[in-house]
Amino acid sequence: MKFETILYEKKDNVAWITLNRPDKYNAQNQILRNEVVAALEDAKDDDAVLVIVLTGAGDKAFSAGADISNFLDWTTISVITSNKGAKRPYNFIREIPKPVIAMVNGMALGGGCELAMSCDMIIASDNARFGQPEISVGVIPGGTGTQILPRLVGEKKAREMIFTGDPISAEEALRFGLVNKVVPADKLKETVEELIKKLKSKSPAILKFAKLAVNKSLETPLSVGIECEADLFAMCFGTQDQKEGAKAFFEKRPAKYTGK
C-alpha cells in the first residue's frame, strides 16, 4: 500500500502506523486521516497482525492536531458533508478488536491528543505534551475530545483544558490518568516493544472480548455493562484459547494461542 502522509509497516505481528508530516508537526489534513483509516482497516483485517502502534515521525510531535490552514476555507455545511458517513480514525480505533497503542513522542495537541486518547494505551516520552487548544482558534474539539477527555482526566480538569486550551506535561497527564506510562525519550520505543511482547503473549480472541467489555462499560449504564461482561465471560469458554490457557497454567508452561 502506497501512502502520501503516513508510513505503514507490518513486522513480527505488529502494524506500525507513523504520521509522516514532520515539517508540519504531523498535523492532520483530510488525506492523512483517510490514510490512517486505510492502514487501520488493513491491520484490522490481517489475522497476522496482533497489535497496532500509532506514532509520529521525528522527535517533536506525535501530532500537533488539525492542519489549521484548512480552517480558513471550511464552512458549517462543508464540515457536516465531510463528516457525514465518513470513517474517522478517532472512532474507528475503538471498534478495532485488537490492542492499539499510542507511542507519543512530543506534542499531542488537538486532533493529535484525540487520536492518542482513542488508543487503548498511551506510552509517552517525558517531553510529551497533551492538550485541546482548539478554543484558541475559535472552535471546540471535534474528534471526540469533549467526550473522551472528561472520562479520562475527570470533569473539572477536562473543562480547564478545553476552556483554556492550555496543554499539560507528560507527568501531569500521567497523574491525571491520561497516559499509562512516561519514560525518557530514548527509552520510548524499547518500552513500547516490551508492552507489545506482553500483549502478543495473550490470546487474540480473549483480548477482543476484553476490549469489547471495557468499551461497553464506557458506553452503557452499569447494569447493561455488567450483563455484557457476563455474556462475554461465558463466550470465552467457547474458544480453543481458553482451554489452552487453562492447560498451560496447570502444566506450568507458556500458552500457545491461536486466536480461535
Backbone hydrogen bonds in HBPLUS format (Angstrom, degrees):
<---DONOR---> <-ACCEPTOR-->    atom                        ^
c    i                          cat <-CA-CA->   ^        H-A-AA   ^      H-
h    n   atom  resd res      DA  || num        DHA   H-A  angle D-A-AA Bond
n    s   type  num  typ     dist DA aas  dist angle  dist       angle   num
A0020-ASN N   A0005-THR O   2.75 MM  15  5.17 154.0  1.82 146.6 145.4     1
A0007-LEU N   A0018-THR O   2.82 MM  11  4.96 152.3  1.89 140.1 149.6     2
A0018-THR N   A0007-LEU O   2.86 MM  11  4.96 170.8  1.87 150.1 153.1     3
A0009-GLU N   A0016-TRP O   3.02 MM   7  5.17 161.4  2.06 146.2 152.2     4
A0016-TRP N   A0009-GLU O   2.69 MM   7  5.17 173.0  1.70 167.2 168.1     5
A0011-LYS N   A0014-VAL O   2.85 MM   3  5.32 158.3  1.89 155.3 158.0     6
A0014-VAL N   A0011-LYS O   3.00 MM   3  5.32 146.5  2.11 109.4 119.6     7
A0050-LEU N   A0013-ASN O   2.78 MM  37  5.42 169.6  1.79 138.8 141.2     8
A0051-VAL N   A0013-ASN O   3.38 MM  38  6.83 153.1  2.46 153.0 159.9     9
A0015-ALA N   A0051-VAL O   2.97 MM  36  6.43 160.9  2.01 156.4 161.8    10
A0053-VAL N   A0015-ALA O   2.84 MM  38  6.20 164.0  1.87 168.7 170.2    11
A0017-ILE N   A0053-VAL O   2.82 MM  36  6.08 172.1  1.83 171.2 173.9    12
A0055-THR N   A0017-ILE O   2.97 MM  38  6.41 150.6  2.06 159.2 163.8    13
A0019-LEU N   A0055-THR O   2.86 MM  36  6.30 163.7  1.89 153.2 150.8    14
A0057-ALA N   A0019-LEU O   2.82 MM  38  5.89 153.3  1.89 170.4 165.9    15
A0024-LYS N   A0021-ARG O   2.81 MM   3  5.40 153.2  1.88 121.2 130.1    16
A0026-ASN N   A0021-ARG O   2.75 MM   5  4.26 161.3  1.79 127.5 124.8    17
A0025-TYR N   A0022-PRO O   3.12 MM   3  4.71 160.2  2.16 104.8 104.4    18
A0027-ALA N   A0024-LYS O   3.07 MM   3  5.59 141.3  2.23 111.0 119.8    19
A0064-ALA N   A0025-TYR O   2.95 MM  39  5.58 144.2  2.08 156.3 165.6    20
A0028-GLN N   A0065-GLY O   2.64 MM  37  5.80 161.5  1.68 147.0 153.8    21
A0067-ASP N   A0028-GLN O   3.01 MM  39  5.36 146.8  2.12 132.3 125.0    22
A0033-ARG N   A0029-ASN O   3.07 MM   4  6.40 168.4  2.08 158.0 161.0    23
A0034-ASN N   A0030-GLN O   2.94 MM   4  6.07 161.8  1.97 148.3 153.4    24
A0035-GLU N   A0031-ILE O   2.91 MM   4  6.14 154.9  1.97 149.8 157.1    25
A0036-VAL N   A0032-LEU O   2.85 MM   4  6.10 154.9  1.91 155.4 162.1    26
A0037-VAL N   A0033-ARG O   3.07 MM   4  6.31 160.6  2.11 147.6 152.4    27
A0038-ALA N   A0034-ASN O   2.96 MM   4  6.24 156.5  2.02 145.3 152.0    28
A0039-ALA N   A0035-GLU O   2.95 MM   4  6.17 159.7  1.99 148.7 153.3    29
A0040-LEU N   A0036-VAL O   2.87 MM   4  6.07 158.0  1.92 149.7 156.5    30
A0041-GLU N   A0037-VAL O   2.83 MM   4  6.05 154.9  1.89 151.1 157.9    31
A0042-ASP N   A0038-ALA O   3.06 MM   4  6.31 157.1  2.12 144.5 150.3    32
A0043-ALA N   A0039-ALA O   2.94 MM   4  6.18 163.5  1.96 151.5 155.9    33
A0044-LYS N   A0040-LEU O   2.80 MM   4  5.92 152.9  1.87 147.1 155.1    34
A0045-ASP N   A0041-GLU O   3.06 MM   4  6.22 154.1  2.13 146.4 151.9    35
A0046-ASP N   A0042-ASP O   3.09 MM   4  6.15 122.3  2.44 140.7 154.8    36
A0049-VAL N   A0046-ASP O   3.01 MM   3  5.57 154.3  2.08 115.3 122.7    37
A0052-ILE N   A0099-PRO O   3.03 MM  47  6.36 162.5  2.06 159.0 164.2    38
A0101-ILE N   A0052-ILE O   2.79 MM  49  6.22 164.2  1.82 160.3 162.8    39
A0054-LEU N   A0101-ILE O   2.83 MM  47  6.23 161.3  1.86 165.6 171.8    40
A0103-MET N   A0054-LEU O   2.81 MM  49  6.02 174.2  1.81 171.8 173.7    41
A0107-MET N   A0060-LYS O   3.01 MM  47  6.46 156.1  2.07 137.8 131.2    42
A0062-PHE N   A0107-MET O   2.93 MM  45  5.70 150.1  2.02 134.5 144.2    43
A0063-SER N   A0107-MET O   3.16 MM  44  6.34 159.1  2.21 151.5 158.0    44
A0109-LEU N   A0063-SER O   3.03 MM  46  6.50 151.6  2.11 151.0 160.0    45
A0070-ASN N   A0067-ASP O   3.00 MM   3  5.97 162.8  2.03 128.5 132.6    46
A0071-PHE N   A0068-ILE O   2.88 MM   3  5.29 142.7  2.02 110.6 121.3    47
A0073-ASP N   A0070-ASN O   3.14 MM   3  5.82 150.1  2.24 117.2 124.1    48
A0074-TRP N   A0070-ASN O   3.28 MM   4  6.46 141.6  2.44 148.9 159.7    49
A0079-VAL N   A0075-THR O   2.97 MM   4  6.16 159.4  2.01 157.1 161.7    50
A0080-ILE N   A0076-THR O   3.04 MM   4  6.24 165.5  2.06 150.2 154.4    51
A0081-THR N   A0077-ILE O   2.87 MM   4  5.98 163.0  1.90 150.0 155.3    52
A0082-SER N   A0078-SER O   2.90 MM   4  5.96 153.6  1.97 139.4 147.0    53
A0083-ASN N   A0079-VAL O   2.94 MM   4  6.11 156.2  2.00 149.6 155.5    54
A0084-LYS N   A0080-ILE O   2.91 MM   4  5.88 144.2  2.04 147.1 156.3    55
A0086-ALA N   A0083-ASN O   3.05 MM   3  5.14 158.1  2.10 113.9 120.2    56
A0092-PHE N   A0088-ARG O   2.99 MM   4  6.05 170.4  2.00 161.1 163.7    57
A0093-ILE N   A0089-PRO O   3.02 MM   4  5.87 164.2  2.04 150.7 151.5    58
A0094-ARG N   A0091-ASN O   3.20 MM   3  5.73 130.8  2.45 109.3 120.0    59
A0095-GLU N   A0092-PHE O   2.87 MM   3  5.19 140.1  2.03 107.5 119.7    60
A0096-ILE N   A0093-ILE O   3.28 MM   3  5.39 148.2  2.39 100.9 109.6    61
A0120-ASP N   A0100-VAL O   2.81 MM  20  5.34 130.9  2.05 138.6 153.8    62
A0102-ALA N   A0121-MET O   2.87 MM  19  6.25 166.4  1.89 159.9 164.4    63
A0123-ILE N   A0102-ALA O   2.97 MM  21  6.27 165.9  1.99 172.6 176.5    64
A0104-VAL N   A0123-ILE O   2.91 MM  19  6.19 150.9  2.00 154.8 161.8    65
A0125-SER N   A0104-VAL O   2.97 MM  21  6.32 153.0  2.04 176.8 174.3    66
A0108-ALA N   A0129-ARG O   2.68 MM  21  5.88 153.5  1.74 162.8 171.3    67
A0131-GLY N   A0108-ALA O   3.20 MM  23  6.70 144.7  2.33 148.7 147.4    68
A0112-GLY N   A0109-LEU O   2.77 MM   3  4.87 147.2  1.87 142.1 133.3    69
A0110-GLY N   A0131-GLY O   2.78 MM  21  6.15 140.7  1.93 134.7 147.8    70
A0113-CYS N   A0110-GLY O   3.05 MM   3  5.30 120.6  2.42 103.1 116.7    71
A0114-GLU N   A0110-GLY O   2.99 MM   4  6.34 158.2  2.04 150.5 157.4    72
A0115-LEU N   A0111-GLY O   2.87 MM   4  5.92 149.4  1.96 135.8 143.7    73
A0116-ALA N   A0112-GLY O   3.06 MM   4  6.25 159.8  2.10 143.2 148.2    74
A0117-MET N   A0113-CYS O   2.86 MM   4  6.06 162.2  1.89 150.5 155.9    75
A0118-SER N   A0114-GLU O   3.07 MM   4  6.18 134.8  2.28 138.9 149.4    76
A0119-CYS N   A0116-ALA O   3.03 MM   3  5.47 148.2  2.14 109.4 118.6    77
A0180-ASN N   A0122-ILE O   2.87 MM  58  5.45 157.8  1.92 145.6 153.1    78
A0124-ALA N   A0181-LYS O   2.93 MM  57  6.27 173.9  1.93 163.8 163.9    79
A0183-VAL N   A0124-ALA O   2.95 MM  59  6.42 156.0  2.01 158.7 166.2    80
A0128-ALA N   A0125-SER O   3.03 MM   3  5.44 162.2  2.06 120.0 121.1    81
A0126-ASP N   A0183-VAL O   2.84 MM  57  5.55 122.8  2.17 145.4 148.4    82
A0130-PHE N   A0168-ILE O   2.94 MM  38  5.38 162.2  1.97 154.6 160.1    83
A0168-ILE N   A0130-PHE O   2.73 MM  38  5.38 157.4  1.78 155.3 161.6    84
A0136-SER N   A0133-PRO O   2.93 MM   3  5.75 153.5  2.00 125.9 132.5    85
A0137-VAL N   A0134-GLU O   2.91 MM   3  5.51 163.4  1.94 119.9 125.4    86
A0139-VAL N   A0134-GLU O   3.24 MM   5  5.33 169.7  2.25 132.5 130.7    87
A0138-GLY N   A0135-ILE O   3.33 MM   3  5.16 162.4  2.36 103.2 103.1    88
A0147-GLN N   A0144-THR O   3.05 MM   3  5.29 142.9  2.19 106.8 118.0    89
A0148-ILE N   A0144-THR O   2.86 MM   4  5.94 167.5  1.87 170.4 173.9    90
A0149-LEU N   A0145-GLY O   3.12 MM   4  5.52 151.6  2.21 133.1 141.7    91
A0151-ARG N   A0148-ILE O   3.02 MM   3  5.26 122.4  2.36 104.3 119.4    92
A0152-LEU N   A0148-ILE O   3.17 MM   4  6.47 132.1  2.41 147.3 160.8    93
A0152-LEU N   A0149-LEU O   3.01 MM   3  5.18 137.5  2.20 103.1 115.2    94
A0153-VAL N   A0149-LEU O   2.92 MM   4  6.06 174.1  1.93 174.7 172.9    95
A0154-GLY N   A0150-PRO O   2.95 MM   4  4.62 135.4  2.15 120.0 127.7    96
A0158-ALA N   A0154-GLY O   3.09 MM   4  6.11 157.4  2.14 150.9 157.9    97
A0159-ARG N   A0155-GLU O   2.89 MM   4  6.11 159.6  1.93 154.6 160.2    98
A0160-GLU N   A0156-LYS O   3.03 MM   4  6.28 159.7  2.07 146.7 152.1    99
A0161-MET N   A0157-LYS O   2.94 MM   4  6.20 164.9  1.97 152.6 155.9   100
A0162-ILE N   A0158-ALA O   2.89 MM   4  6.02 164.7  1.91 155.2 159.5   101
A0163-PHE N   A0159-ARG O   2.76 MM   4  5.68 160.7  1.80 150.1 156.3   102
A0164-THR N   A0160-GLU O   3.01 MM   4  5.84 157.4  2.07 144.0 149.7   103
A0165-GLY N   A0161-MET O   2.90 MM   4  5.27 140.1  2.06 125.4 137.3   104
A0173-ALA N   A0169-SER O   2.90 MM   4  6.15 157.9  1.95 147.5 154.3   105
A0174-LEU N   A0170-ALA O   2.90 MM   4  6.19 145.7  2.02 144.5 153.7   106
A0175-ARG N   A0171-GLU O   2.99 MM   4  6.23 156.2  2.04 144.2 150.6   107
A0176-PHE N   A0172-GLU O   2.91 MM   4  6.15 149.4  2.01 152.8 160.6   108
A0178-LEU N   A0173-ALA O   2.77 MM   5  4.94 145.4  1.88 161.2 159.4   109
A0177-GLY N   A0174-LEU O   3.22 MM   3  5.19 157.5  2.27 100.2 107.0   110
A0187-LYS N   A0184-PRO O   2.82 MM   3  5.32 159.9  1.86 119.5 126.4   111
A0188-LEU N   A0185-ALA O   3.29 MM   3  5.23 167.1  2.30 104.8 108.3   112
A0191-THR N   A0187-LYS O   2.93 MM   4  6.05 154.4  2.00 150.6 157.3   113
A0192-VAL N   A0188-LEU O   3.00 MM   4  6.29 158.7  2.04 152.6 158.7   114
A0193-GLU N   A0189-LYS O   2.85 MM   4  6.05 158.9  1.89 152.7 158.6   115
A0194-GLU N   A0190-GLU O   3.05 MM   4  6.32 142.8  2.20 140.0 149.5   116
A0195-LEU N   A0191-THR O   3.11 MM   4  6.45 153.5  2.19 145.2 151.7   117
A0196-ILE N   A0192-VAL O   2.84 MM   4  6.14 157.8  1.88 152.4 159.2   118
A0197-LYS N   A0193-GLU O   2.96 MM   4  6.14 158.6  2.01 142.8 147.9   119
A0198-LYS N   A0194-GLU O   3.15 MM   4  6.44 153.1  2.23 141.9 148.5   120
A0199-LEU N   A0195-LEU O   2.94 MM   4  6.25 160.2  1.98 154.4 159.7   121
A0200-LYS N   A0196-ILE O   2.83 MM   4  6.02 157.8  1.88 156.9 163.2   122
A0201-SER N   A0198-LYS O   3.21 MM   3  5.32 143.9  2.35  98.1 108.4   123
A0202-LYS N   A0199-LEU O   3.07 MM   3  5.43 162.9  2.10 111.5 116.9   124
A0207-LEU N   A0203-SER O   2.90 MM   4  6.08 157.1  1.96 153.6 160.6   125
A0208-LYS N   A0204-PRO O   3.08 MM   4  6.19 147.9  2.18 138.9 146.5   126
A0209-PHE N   A0205-ALA O   3.31 MM   4  6.69 153.6  2.38 140.5 146.1   127
A0210-ALA N   A0206-ILE O   2.89 MM   4  6.15 156.8  1.94 148.7 155.7   128
A0211-LYS N   A0207-LEU O   2.91 MM   4  6.13 160.4  1.95 151.6 155.6   129
A0212-LEU N   A0208-LYS O   3.07 MM   4  6.26 162.0  2.10 148.1 153.2   130
A0213-ALA N   A0209-PHE O   2.92 MM   4  6.10 157.9  1.97 149.8 155.8   131
A0214-VAL N   A0210-ALA O   3.04 MM   4  6.28 161.8  2.07 150.0 154.1   132
A0215-ASN N   A0211-LYS O   2.94 MM   4  6.10 162.4  1.97 150.5 155.9   133
A0216-LYS N   A0212-LEU O   2.98 MM   4  6.19 158.4  2.03 148.0 153.4   134
A0217-SER N   A0213-ALA O   3.11 MM   4  6.39 144.1  2.24 140.6 150.1   135
A0217-SER N   A0214-VAL O   3.07 MM   3  5.07 120.6  2.44  94.0 109.1   136
A0218-LEU N   A0215-ASN O   3.06 MM   3  5.42 142.1  2.21 106.2 116.6   137
A0219-GLU N   A0216-LYS O   3.10 MM   3  5.01 144.9  2.23  98.2 108.7   138
A0220-THR N   A0216-LYS O   3.07 MM   4  5.84 135.2  2.28 157.8 159.5   139
A0224-VAL N   A0221-PRO O   3.06 MM   3  5.44 121.5  2.42 107.4 121.2   140
A0225-GLY N   A0221-PRO O   3.00 MM   4  6.28 160.9  2.03 156.7 163.0   141
A0226-ILE N   A0222-LEU O   2.90 MM   4  6.11 155.1  1.96 154.8 160.6   142
A0227-GLU N   A0223-SER O   3.23 MM   4  6.44 154.5  2.30 139.1 145.2   143
A0228-CYS N   A0224-VAL O   2.95 MM   4  6.24 157.9  2.00 149.5 155.9   144
A0229-GLU N   A0225-GLY O   2.88 MM   4  6.12 157.3  1.93 148.0 154.2   145
A0230-ALA N   A0226-ILE O   3.01 MM   4  6.26 158.3  2.06 146.2 151.5   146
A0231-ASP N   A0227-GLU O   3.03 MM   4  6.34 155.8  2.09 148.9 155.1   147
A0232-LEU N   A0228-CYS O   2.94 MM   4  6.19 163.8  1.97 155.1 159.3   148
A0233-PHE N   A0229-GLU O   2.79 MM   4  5.95 154.7  1.85 152.2 159.8   149
A0234-ALA N   A0230-ALA O   3.08 MM   4  6.28 156.3  2.14 142.3 147.9   150
A0235-MET N   A0231-ASP O   2.99 MM   4  6.28 147.1  2.10 141.9 151.6   151
A0236-CYS N   A0232-LEU O   3.14 MM   4  6.43 135.0  2.35 141.8 151.9   152
A0236-CYS N   A0233-PHE O   3.23 MM   3  5.35 135.6  2.43  97.3 108.8   153
A0237-PHE N   A0234-ALA O   3.13 MM   3  5.71 141.0  2.29 110.6 119.2   154
A0238-GLY N   A0235-MET O   2.99 MM   3  5.35 163.0  2.01 113.6 118.8   155
A0239-THR N   A0236-CYS O   3.10 MM   3  5.61 158.5  2.15 118.9 120.2   156
A0240-GLN N   A0260-LYS O   3.09 MM  20  5.43 165.9  2.11  97.9  97.6   157
A0244-GLU N   A0240-GLN O   2.97 MM   4  6.26 159.4  2.01 151.7 158.2   158
A0245-GLY N   A0241-ASP O   2.80 MM   4  5.95 158.2  1.85 148.4 154.2   159
A0246-ALA N   A0242-GLN O   3.03 MM   4  6.27 159.4  2.07 148.9 153.7   160
A0247-LYS N   A0243-LYS O   2.93 MM   4  6.13 163.8  1.96 150.7 155.5   161
A0248-ALA N   A0244-GLU O   2.85 MM   4  5.98 164.4  1.88 152.6 157.2   162
A0249-PHE N   A0245-GLY O   3.06 MM   4  6.20 149.1  2.16 140.2 148.2   163
A0250-PHE N   A0246-ALA O   3.20 MM   4  6.52 163.5  2.22 152.2 154.5   164
A0251-GLU N   A0247-LYS O   2.83 MM   4  6.01 146.6  1.94 150.1 160.9   165
A0252-LYS N   A0248-ALA O   2.89 MM   4  5.77 104.3  2.48 134.4 148.9   166
A0253-ARG N   A0248-ALA O   3.07 MM   5  5.16 164.9  2.09 143.5 148.1   167
A0252-LYS N   A0249-PHE O   3.26 MM   3  5.14 156.3  2.32  97.4 104.1   168
